[in-house]
Amino acid sequence: MAASLSSIRGPLRRRSVLAILVLPVLAALGAAPACAASPPDVSNSVVKVFSTIRYPDPYKPWTKQAPTEASGSGVIIEGRRILTNAHVVLYASQVQVQANEAGDKVSATVVAIAPGIDLAVLKLDDDSFFTGRPPVPRASKLPDIKDAVLAYGYPTGGASLSITKGIVSRIEFVPYKFPVSGLMIQIDAAINPGNSGGPAIAGDKMIGLAFRKLSGDDNIGFIIPNEEVELFLKDVADGHYDGKPALYDDLQTLENPALRDFLKLGKTVEGMIVHKPFRADADYPLKQWDVITHIGEAPIDNQGMVKIGPDLRVAFGYLIQKTAVDGRLPLSIVRAGKALRVSVPVSADRPTLVEDLDGEYPPYFVYGPLVFSRATWQFVGGIEKAGGARALGFGKSPLVTRAFDPPDAETAELVVVSSPFFPHKLANGYGNPAGSVVSSINGTRVSSLHQLVALLRDLEDEFVTVEFDQRSAESMVFPRLAMVAATEEILTDNGVRAQGSPDTLAVWDAKAKP
């Protein structure tokens, strides 16, 4: 053992002497020791986020789901703020933040959130939390493929900070949450539940925010790059999130030779074909068979891609957020062989008959044993998860056939019966109407939940007839006065605190007094 220790001590002594002799010389020459070039410690600026969440219950819209405890990660940014993922704090009734190696939790408030791009900003009740915890600097450009990356966060399975290592493997412009698209960076560093909202670091700077992994694969993770973070922070600087503009026309590639011949295009023309314009009115700048060749001054290839670097091509939609000004997007097109310049309206919203709740709770209205609500993606998704997609398709339900249709003069939204009947003799003999889309009340077409409430409010007929818009649906007839009289009793028996959400009650209570 003594000989072994001696053999170790000898080289250590020689290295120590060398360091004593060489380091002062390096310092005199202005050279720093290698250790001085190491990146700053990010660990002190990565936090754990705790949320108490009350998700909506689309099938019992008068209540909320039971509270659940969730945790994620966050990173300190400029302005004494914390950046995290929207899904970490969406529907949170309480948010707390804990620093690395700290025992106390500090209360936080969500001050900005964008579920579509999955980003949120928190402010803390106690600003002293940030003392000694600086913001993490962000890189101003995209990383390169194969750049080394470290993912920081607090994945489930432990309480301490976790750091995983990998490389940047792919950068694309892809859909996030309908209808939002954005840049996304794929890495092979492990990202697991709890990592969401933690920074990804390359060199000495943050390149993005971890937000999910590929289902079933522990080694394919995704981060939201700084470019998307900067757009979000700039958008919410005024206290309101407006969203990202997009083009909603149906397009197709220009790769097939027969298509080129059909359109009589020269060999040099490249771009994307307008298959179906977003709007059909005569004033809309794009028409079927137009070929979009440039967005601004950037050429689009036959696969709909644009170059944004020497070795990087992404879908041309990436340039919309950079090129659009005041809701207008300049495009170059070829129409019937003629080159044209057009200005196309773009917006962050693509209204559809079924919408996402996006952090809101569903509106509802109770009338006798019936509960009416607005159709949402959360409502439709729950039916599909329960195996009801085939039934919706067989019944030709508008929840399937019209979900993505834009609102029009006849239908602003789809109104559904959200729940089975409350127990009451008025419902005797009828089948379960839950999930059915209401088409009319006493022969008047239903265009929205508020309009349905107004129809019920103003009825003077002896009976209320409810018709549904799907195959094999029953027509339901109820005595009107009995329905009104039974409502309060039904609410009490079932522990429902209010007949409707505040918005629907405002419509119901607006009835003119005789």
C-alpha positions as CSV (number, residue, x, y, z in Angstrom):
1,M,0.0,0.0,0.0
2,A,2.8,2.4,0.9
3,A,4.5,1.8,-2.5
4,S,1.2,2.5,-4.2
5,L,0.6,5.7,-2.4
6,S,4.2,6.8,-3.2
7,S,3.7,6.2,-6.9
8,I,0.6,8.5,-6.8
9,R,2.2,11.2,-4.7
10,G,5.2,11.6,-6.9
11,P,3.2,12.8,-10.0
12,L,1.0,14.9,-7.9
13,R,3.9,16.7,-6.3
14,R,5.5,17.3,-9.8
15,R,2.2,18.7,-11.1
16,S,1.8,21.0,-8.1
17,V,5.3,22.4,-8.6
18,L,4.6,22.8,-12.3
19,A,1.4,24.7,-11.5
20,I,3.3,27.0,-9.0
21,L,5.9,27.8,-11.6
22,V,3.6,28.1,-14.7
23,L,0.4,29.9,-13.5
24,P,2.2,33.1,-12.5
25,V,3.8,33.2,-15.9
26,L,0.5,32.7,-17.6
27,A,-1.1,35.5,-15.5
28,A,1.7,37.9,-16.4
29,L,1.2,37.2,-20.1
30,G,-2.6,37.8,-19.7
31,A,-3.5,34.2,-20.2
32,A,-6.1,32.7,-17.9
33,P,-6.1,29.2,-16.5
34,A,-8.2,26.7,-18.4
35,C,-10.7,26.5,-15.5
36,A,-11.6,30.2,-15.9
37,A,-13.2,29.5,-19.3
38,S,-15.8,27.1,-17.8
39,P,-19.5,28.2,-18.2
40,P,-21.2,29.9,-15.3
41,D,-23.2,27.8,-12.9
42,V,-26.7,27.6,-14.3
43,S,-27.9,25.4,-11.4
44,N,-28.7,28.4,-9.2
45,S,-31.1,29.8,-11.7
46,V,-33.1,26.7,-12.4
47,V,-36.1,26.3,-10.2
48,K,-38.7,23.7,-9.4
49,V,-42.3,24.7,-10.0
50,F,-45.2,23.2,-7.9
51,S,-48.8,23.6,-9.1
52,T,-52.1,22.7,-7.6
53,I,-54.3,22.2,-10.6
54,R,-58.1,22.1,-11.0
55,Y,-58.8,20.9,-14.6
56,P,-62.3,21.5,-16.1
57,D,-64.7,18.7,-16.3
58,P,-66.4,19.0,-19.7
59,Y,-69.0,16.4,-18.8
60,K,-69.9,18.1,-15.5
61,P,-69.3,21.7,-16.5
62,W,-70.9,23.0,-13.3
63,T,-67.9,21.7,-11.4
64,K,-64.1,21.1,-11.7
65,Q,-62.1,18.0,-11.5
66,A,-60.5,17.1,-8.1
67,P,-57.3,19.0,-7.4
68,T,-54.1,17.4,-8.5
69,E,-50.5,18.2,-7.5
70,A,-48.0,18.6,-10.4
71,S,-44.5,19.8,-10.7
72,G,-42.2,21.0,-13.4
73,S,-39.2,23.2,-13.9
74,G,-38.5,26.8,-14.7
75,V,-35.6,29.2,-15.4
76,I,-35.0,32.7,-14.2
77,I,-35.0,35.3,-17.0
78,E,-34.6,39.1,-17.1
79,G,-37.0,41.3,-15.2
80,R,-37.1,39.1,-12.1
81,R,-39.3,36.6,-13.8
82,I,-39.5,32.9,-14.3
83,L,-40.1,31.2,-17.7
84,T,-41.8,27.8,-17.7
85,N,-44.1,25.7,-19.9
86,A,-47.8,26.6,-20.0
87,H,-48.9,23.1,-19.3
88,V,-47.0,23.2,-16.0
89,V,-49.3,26.0,-14.6
90,L,-52.4,25.9,-16.8
91,Y,-55.5,25.7,-14.6
92,A,-53.3,26.1,-11.5
93,S,-55.1,27.5,-8.4
94,Q,-51.8,27.8,-6.6
95,V,-48.2,28.0,-7.9
96,Q,-45.0,27.9,-5.8
97,V,-41.4,28.0,-6.8
98,Q,-38.4,26.4,-5.0
99,A,-34.8,27.2,-5.7
100,N,-32.1,24.5,-6.1
101,E,-31.0,23.1,-2.7
102,A,-33.5,25.4,-0.9
103,G,-36.0,24.3,1.6
104,D,-38.6,27.1,1.3
105,K,-41.2,27.5,-1.4
106,V,-42.2,31.0,-2.7
107,S,-45.7,31.8,-4.0
108,A,-45.9,32.8,-7.6
109,T,-48.5,34.2,-10.0
110,V,-49.0,33.4,-13.7
111,V,-48.7,36.8,-15.5
112,A,-48.6,35.6,-19.1
113,I,-49.5,32.3,-20.7
114,A,-49.7,30.9,-24.3
115,P,-51.0,27.3,-24.3
116,G,-50.6,27.1,-28.1
117,I,-46.8,27.5,-28.0
118,D,-46.6,26.1,-24.4
119,L,-44.9,29.1,-22.7
120,A,-45.7,31.0,-19.5
121,V,-44.2,33.6,-17.3
122,L,-44.3,33.7,-13.5
123,K,-43.8,36.6,-11.1
124,L,-42.9,35.9,-7.5
125,D,-44.5,37.5,-4.4
126,D,-41.1,37.9,-2.8
127,D,-38.5,39.6,-5.1
128,S,-35.7,38.8,-2.6
129,F,-35.8,35.3,-4.1
130,F,-33.7,36.6,-7.0
131,T,-30.8,37.9,-4.9
132,G,-27.8,35.8,-5.9
133,R,-29.8,34.1,-8.6
134,P,-29.1,35.8,-11.9
135,P,-31.1,35.3,-15.2
136,V,-29.7,32.7,-17.6
137,P,-28.3,34.4,-20.7
138,R,-30.0,33.3,-24.0
139,A,-28.2,32.6,-27.3
140,S,-29.2,34.9,-30.1
141,K,-29.1,32.3,-32.9
142,L,-30.1,28.7,-33.4
143,P,-27.7,26.0,-32.4
144,D,-26.0,23.9,-35.1
145,I,-26.9,20.2,-35.6
146,K,-24.6,18.0,-33.4
147,D,-24.0,20.8,-30.9
148,A,-23.6,19.4,-27.4
149,V,-26.6,20.3,-25.1
150,L,-27.3,19.9,-21.4
151,A,-31.0,19.7,-20.2
152,Y,-31.6,21.0,-16.7
153,G,-34.7,20.3,-14.6
154,Y,-36.4,18.4,-11.9
155,P,-37.8,15.1,-13.4
156,T,-39.9,12.9,-11.2
157,G,-38.1,10.3,-9.3
158,G,-36.0,12.6,-7.2
159,A,-35.9,16.0,-5.5
160,S,-32.5,17.3,-6.6
161,L,-31.6,19.0,-9.9
162,S,-31.0,16.7,-12.8
163,I,-28.7,17.4,-15.7
164,T,-28.7,15.2,-18.8
165,K,-26.4,15.4,-21.8
166,G,-27.0,15.0,-25.5
167,I,-26.7,16.7,-28.9
168,V,-29.0,18.7,-31.1
169,S,-30.2,16.3,-33.7
170,R,-32.9,18.1,-35.7
171,I,-34.5,21.6,-36.1
172,E,-37.9,21.9,-37.8
173,F,-40.9,24.2,-38.1
174,V,-43.8,22.0,-37.1
175,P,-47.3,22.1,-35.5
176,Y,-47.4,22.6,-31.7
177,K,-51.1,22.8,-30.6
178,F,-53.7,23.5,-33.3
179,P,-53.6,25.9,-35.0
180,V,-50.2,27.1,-33.8
181,S,-46.9,26.1,-35.4
182,G,-43.4,27.0,-34.6
183,L,-39.7,26.1,-34.6
184,M,-38.8,23.0,-32.6
185,I,-35.4,21.5,-31.7
186,Q,-35.0,17.8,-31.2
187,I,-32.3,16.6,-28.8
188,D,-31.2,13.2,-27.6
189,A,-30.7,14.2,-24.0
190,A,-33.3,12.5,-21.7
191,I,-36.3,14.7,-21.0
192,N,-38.9,13.2,-18.6
193,P,-42.0,14.3,-16.7
194,G,-40.9,17.2,-14.5
195,N,-38.2,18.4,-16.9
196,S,-40.9,20.6,-18.6
197,G,-39.9,24.2,-18.4
198,G,-36.2,23.7,-17.6
199,P,-33.5,25.3,-19.8
200,A,-31.4,23.5,-22.4
201,I,-27.9,24.9,-22.4
202,A,-25.3,24.8,-25.2
203,G,-21.9,26.3,-24.3
204,D,-22.6,29.0,-21.7
205,K,-26.1,30.0,-22.9
206,M,-29.6,28.8,-23.0
207,I,-30.8,27.7,-26.4
208,G,-34.4,26.8,-25.5
209,L,-36.8,25.4,-23.0
210,A,-37.5,21.7,-22.5
211,F,-41.2,20.8,-23.0
212,R,-41.8,17.2,-24.0
213,K,-40.4,13.9,-25.1
214,L,-41.3,11.5,-27.8
215,S,-43.9,9.1,-26.4
216,G,-42.3,5.8,-25.5
217,D,-38.7,6.9,-26.1
218,D,-36.5,8.2,-23.3
219,N,-33.8,9.5,-25.6
220,I,-35.8,11.8,-27.9
221,G,-36.7,15.1,-26.4
222,F,-37.9,18.4,-27.7
223,I,-37.2,22.0,-26.7
224,I,-38.8,25.3,-27.6
225,P,-36.0,27.4,-29.1
226,N,-35.1,30.9,-28.0
227,E,-36.5,32.4,-31.2
228,E,-40.0,31.3,-30.1
229,V,-39.3,32.4,-26.6
230,E,-38.4,35.9,-27.8
231,L,-41.5,36.2,-29.9
232,F,-43.6,35.2,-26.9
233,L,-41.9,37.7,-24.5
234,K,-42.2,40.5,-27.0
235,D,-45.9,39.7,-27.6
236,V,-46.7,39.7,-23.8
237,A,-44.8,42.9,-23.1
238,D,-48.0,44.9,-23.2
239,G,-49.7,42.5,-20.8
240,H,-51.7,40.6,-23.4
241,Y,-50.8,37.7,-25.7
242,D,-52.0,38.1,-29.3
243,G,-50.5,35.0,-30.8
244,K,-48.6,34.1,-34.0
245,P,-50.0,35.0,-37.4
246,A,-50.4,32.1,-39.8
247,L,-51.7,31.3,-43.3
248,Y,-54.7,28.9,-43.3
249,D,-55.1,28.1,-47.0
250,D,-55.0,24.4,-48.0
251,L,-51.8,24.0,-50.0
252,Q,-50.0,21.2,-51.8
253,T,-46.5,20.6,-53.2
254,L,-45.5,21.2,-56.8
255,E,-43.4,18.0,-57.2
256,N,-45.6,16.0,-59.7
257,P,-44.6,16.6,-63.3
258,A,-48.2,16.3,-64.5
259,L,-49.2,19.1,-62.2
260,R,-46.5,21.3,-63.7
261,D,-47.7,20.5,-67.2
262,F,-51.3,21.1,-66.3
263,L,-50.5,24.5,-65.0
264,K,-48.1,25.3,-67.9
265,L,-45.3,26.3,-65.6
266,G,-41.8,27.0,-66.8
267,K,-38.9,24.9,-65.5
268,T,-37.7,27.7,-63.2
269,V,-41.0,28.1,-61.3
270,E,-41.0,26.6,-57.9
271,G,-43.4,26.9,-55.0
272,M,-46.6,25.6,-53.4
273,I,-50.1,25.2,-55.1
274,V,-53.2,26.7,-53.5
275,H,-55.5,23.7,-53.3
276,K,-58.3,25.5,-51.5
277,P,-58.2,29.2,-50.5
278,F,-59.0,29.9,-46.9
279,R,-61.8,32.2,-48.0
280,A,-64.0,32.0,-51.1
281,D,-65.1,35.6,-51.3
282,A,-64.1,37.5,-54.4
283,D,-61.8,40.0,-52.5
284,Y,-59.6,37.3,-51.1
285,P,-56.2,37.5,-52.8
286,L,-55.5,33.8,-53.3
287,K,-57.4,31.6,-55.8
288,Q,-57.3,27.9,-56.5
289,W,-54.3,26.8,-58.6
290,D,-52.3,29.9,-57.7
291,V,-48.6,28.9,-57.2
292,I,-46.9,30.7,-54.2
293,T,-43.3,31.2,-55.2
294,H,-42.0,33.7,-52.6
295,I,-42.8,34.8,-49.1
296,G,-41.5,38.3,-49.0
297,E,-38.3,38.0,-51.0
298,A,-37.5,34.4,-49.9
299,P,-38.0,31.7,-52.5
300,I,-40.1,28.6,-51.7
301,D,-39.2,25.3,-53.2
302,N,-41.5,22.6,-54.6
303,Q,-41.7,20.9,-51.2
304,G,-42.8,24.2,-49.5
305,M,-39.4,24.7,-47.8
306,V,-37.2,27.7,-47.4
307,K,-33.5,28.0,-46.5
308,I,-32.7,29.8,-43.3
309,G,-29.1,28.8,-43.0
310,P,-26.4,27.1,-45.0
311,D,-27.5,23.6,-43.9
312,L,-31.0,24.2,-42.7
313,R,-34.4,24.1,-44.5
314,V,-37.7,24.5,-42.8
315,A,-41.4,24.8,-43.8
316,F,-42.0,28.2,-45.3
317,G,-44.6,29.0,-42.6
318,Y,-41.6,29.8,-40.4
319,L,-41.2,33.1,-42.3
320,I,-44.8,34.3,-41.8
321,Q,-44.0,35.4,-38.3
322,K,-41.0,37.3,-39.6
323,T,-42.5,38.8,-42.7
324,A,-46.1,39.8,-41.8
325,V,-46.7,43.4,-41.0
326,D,-49.9,44.7,-39.5
327,G,-51.8,41.5,-40.3
328,R,-50.7,41.4,-44.0
329,L,-48.3,38.9,-45.7
330,P,-46.6,39.8,-49.0
331,L,-46.5,36.9,-51.4
332,S,-45.3,36.4,-55.0
333,I,-47.6,34.1,-57.0
334,V,-48.0,32.7,-60.5
335,R,-51.6,32.7,-61.7
336,A,-52.4,31.4,-65.2
337,G,-48.8,31.9,-66.2
338,K,-48.6,35.5,-65.0
339,A,-46.4,36.6,-62.1
340,L,-48.2,38.7,-59.5
341,R,-47.6,40.3,-56.1
342,V,-50.4,40.0,-53.5
343,S,-50.9,40.9,-49.9
344,V,-52.8,38.2,-47.9
345,P,-54.5,38.8,-44.6
346,V,-53.0,36.6,-41.8
347,S,-54.1,36.3,-38.2
348,A,-53.3,34.2,-35.1
349,D,-56.9,32.9,-34.9
350,R,-58.5,30.2,-37.0
351,P,-62.1,30.1,-35.7
352,T,-63.7,26.6,-35.9
353,L,-67.0,25.3,-34.6
354,V,-65.2,23.3,-32.0
355,E,-62.6,25.3,-30.0
356,D,-60.1,24.6,-27.3
357,L,-60.8,25.9,-23.8
358,D,-57.3,27.3,-23.5
359,G,-57.3,27.8,-19.8
360,E,-61.0,28.7,-19.5
361,Y,-63.8,26.6,-17.9
362,P,-66.7,25.5,-20.1
363,P,-69.9,27.5,-20.0
364,Y,-73.1,25.6,-19.2
365,F,-76.9,26.0,-18.6
366,V,-79.2,23.6,-16.7
367,Y,-82.8,23.4,-17.8
368,G,-84.9,20.8,-16.0
369,P,-82.9,17.5,-16.2
370,L,-80.9,18.7,-19.2
371,V,-77.4,20.3,-19.1
372,F,-76.3,22.3,-22.2
373,S,-72.8,23.3,-23.0
374,R,-70.5,24.4,-25.8
375,A,-68.6,21.8,-27.7
376,T,-64.8,21.9,-27.1
377,W,-61.8,19.8,-28.0
378,Q,-61.6,18.6,-24.4
379,F,-65.2,17.4,-24.7
380,V,-64.6,15.6,-28.1
381,G,-61.3,14.2,-26.9
382,G,-62.8,12.6,-23.9
383,I,-65.4,10.9,-26.0
384,E,-62.7,9.6,-28.3
385,K,-60.6,8.3,-25.5
386,A,-63.6,6.5,-24.1
387,G,-64.0,4.6,-27.4
388,G,-66.9,6.8,-28.7
389,A,-65.2,8.0,-31.9
390,R,-66.9,5.2,-34.0
391,A,-70.3,6.1,-32.6
392,L,-69.8,9.7,-33.4
393,G,-68.8,8.8,-37.0
394,F,-71.7,6.3,-37.4
395,G,-74.1,8.9,-36.2
396,K,-72.7,11.6,-38.5
397,S,-72.3,13.8,-35.6
398,P,-71.2,17.4,-36.3
399,L,-68.6,16.9,-33.7
400,V,-66.9,14.8,-36.4
401,T,-68.2,16.2,-39.7
402,R,-68.2,19.9,-38.9
403,A,-65.7,20.3,-36.0
404,F,-63.1,22.2,-38.2
405,D,-65.7,24.2,-40.1
406,P,-65.5,28.0,-39.6
407,P,-68.5,29.7,-37.9
408,D,-71.1,31.1,-40.2
409,A,-74.3,33.1,-40.0
410,E,-76.3,30.0,-39.1
411,T,-73.9,28.3,-36.6
412,A,-71.5,30.2,-34.4
413,E,-70.6,27.1,-32.3
414,L,-71.9,23.6,-31.6
415,V,-74.1,23.3,-28.6
416,V,-74.1,19.9,-26.9
417,V,-75.9,18.0,-24.1
418,S,-72.8,17.6,-21.9
419,S,-74.1,15.1,-19.4
420,P,-76.7,12.3,-18.9
421,F,-80.0,13.4,-17.6
422,F,-80.2,14.4,-14.0
423,P,-82.5,11.8,-12.4
424,H,-86.1,13.1,-12.8
425,K,-89.5,11.8,-14.0
426,L,-89.5,14.4,-16.8
427,A,-86.8,12.3,-18.6
428,N,-88.6,9.0,-18.3
429,G,-88.7,7.0,-21.6
430,Y,-85.9,8.9,-23.3
431,G,-82.4,7.5,-24.1
432,N,-79.2,9.1,-22.8
433,P,-78.7,12.3,-24.9
434,A,-75.1,13.0,-23.6
435,G,-72.8,14.0,-26.4
436,S,-75.7,14.9,-28.8
437,V,-75.5,18.2,-30.7
438,V,-78.6,20.3,-30.5
439,S,-80.0,21.5,-33.8
440,S,-83.2,23.3,-32.8
441,I,-85.5,24.3,-30.0
442,N,-89.2,24.4,-31.0
443,G,-88.2,24.5,-34.6
444,T,-85.8,27.4,-34.3
445,R,-82.2,26.6,-35.3
446,V,-79.7,26.8,-32.5
447,S,-76.6,28.8,-33.4
448,S,-74.9,29.2,-30.0
449,L,-75.3,28.4,-26.4
450,H,-76.3,32.0,-25.5
451,Q,-78.9,32.0,-28.3
452,L,-80.3,28.6,-27.0
453,V,-80.6,30.1,-23.5
454,A,-82.4,33.1,-24.9
455,L,-84.8,30.8,-26.8
456,L,-85.7,28.9,-23.7
457,R,-86.0,32.2,-21.8
458,D,-88.5,33.6,-24.2
459,L,-90.6,30.5,-24.9
460,E,-94.4,30.8,-24.2
461,D,-95.4,27.5,-25.8
462,E,-96.9,24.7,-23.7
463,F,-94.1,22.3,-24.7
464,V,-90.4,22.4,-25.4
465,T,-89.2,20.4,-28.3
466,V,-85.5,19.6,-28.6
467,E,-84.1,18.2,-31.9
468,F,-80.6,16.8,-32.4
469,D,-78.3,17.0,-35.4
470,Q,-77.3,13.4,-35.9
471,R,-78.5,10.1,-37.3
472,S,-81.0,8.1,-35.2
473,A,-81.4,10.8,-32.5
474,E,-84.7,11.0,-30.7
475,S,-86.9,14.1,-30.7
476,M,-87.5,15.1,-27.1
477,V,-90.6,16.9,-25.9
478,F,-91.1,18.3,-22.4
479,P,-93.8,20.4,-20.6
480,R,-92.3,23.9,-20.5
481,L,-93.7,25.0,-17.1
482,A,-92.8,21.7,-15.5
483,M,-89.2,22.0,-16.8
484,V,-88.9,25.5,-15.3
485,A,-90.4,24.5,-12.0
486,A,-88.3,21.3,-11.6
487,T,-84.9,23.1,-12.3
488,E,-84.4,24.4,-8.8
489,E,-85.3,21.1,-7.2
490,I,-82.9,19.3,-9.5
491,L,-80.0,21.7,-8.7
492,T,-80.5,21.2,-5.0
493,D,-80.8,17.4,-5.2
494,N,-77.6,17.1,-7.2
495,G,-75.5,19.7,-5.4
496,V,-75.2,22.1,-8.3
497,R,-74.6,25.6,-7.0
498,A,-75.8,27.6,-10.0
499,Q,-78.2,27.0,-12.9
500,G,-75.6,28.3,-15.3
501,S,-72.2,29.8,-15.8
502,P,-72.1,33.6,-15.2
503,D,-72.3,34.3,-19.0
504,T,-75.4,32.1,-19.6
505,L,-77.1,33.4,-16.4
506,A,-76.6,37.0,-17.6
507,V,-78.6,36.0,-20.8
508,W,-81.3,34.1,-18.8
509,D,-81.8,37.0,-16.3
510,A,-82.0,39.5,-19.1
511,K,-85.6,38.5,-19.8
512,A,-87.8,41.6,-20.0
513,K,-90.2,41.7,-17.1
514,P,-93.9,42.1,-18.0
